């Protein structure tokens, strides 16, 4: 096999990684002002680990305090911004 025929590094085959999961990525936001823009846009939901004084702003609609939702439950709603001192996991 010539170098041009190689499909991966040093001629090895690239692994096939796929799943049928509803979500495929998690981004943890902790004590920062995070905007889900650019490569971070397109959230499908969020999980509040610790609320602190965090505020979650959905893709559309009014912002809510993280303390107003049940911790450690998945909420399937798009998020555009997370701010405050808590820890929120965004799922994609």
Secondary structure, DSSP 4 states (H G I P E B T S, - for coil): --GGG--SGGGPPPP------S---EEEEESS-EE--GGG----EEEEEE-TT-EEEESSS--EEGGGS-TT-EE---EEEEESSSEEEEE-
